[in-house]
């Protein structure tokens, strides 16, 4: 399975300009044999809290629709981010979407952990459902940026997954955390972790470095078969997950029922 990770230098709030550049990357990825292209969080705008300026209706999103057209024209699956508002909701959601070669394009997952430190929780609704999506030959846990800091999310889905996808706008000032946590989630759950981060400088003056990566189930980094300024291409073998879990079976030793008995407990400290 061949996957392209696009570390897009997102143009702040310019959906048309970003989409035009993405079209070039998607066509190039297809020409190089890719099955899936993965793009950063809030793909066409950057991570912006100006929701009134760029949120779209969930049931009539032009951005979601145009990715469906692109996926059908090129014949490839595209994973992207958007900001969508349901008709019945006052708050929008930060969502991960998937467009497929048959032209279908839809929101799959709403970010469960809005980044309260940056005010995201004040303007965006937290999702309350975990979602797994089939991408090529992989069952992938769908997650977004700040979700990466919450290992419980990944542990719950791991038995049903071969991989986790994390689309992000993760700034340089905390980039060491991004790199470390991607590896940690892979090691803990013995699965691929595919992290896609943006590059450039956003409208708030935050800078981002190229740090997209694929982490193998044993925690080592997979080398790209093609490396570019903003797009890297990886060959992923889904069979690696089963092989590694069989050779060093730690996931099966988790005891979630025992852990749940102590959730919220107050502990006496042994002295």
Secondary structure by P-SEA (a helix, b strand, c coil): cbbbbbbcccccccaaaaaaaaaaaaaaaaaacccbbbbccccccccccccccccccccccaaaaaaaaaaaaacbbbbbbbbbbcccccccccbbbbbccccbbbbccccccccccccccccbbbbcbbbbbbccccccccccccccccaaaaaaacccccbbbbbbcccccaaaaaaaaaaaaaaaccbbbbbbbcccccccccccccbbbbbccccbbbbbccccccbbbbbbccaaaaaaaaaccccccccaaaaaaaccbbbbbcc
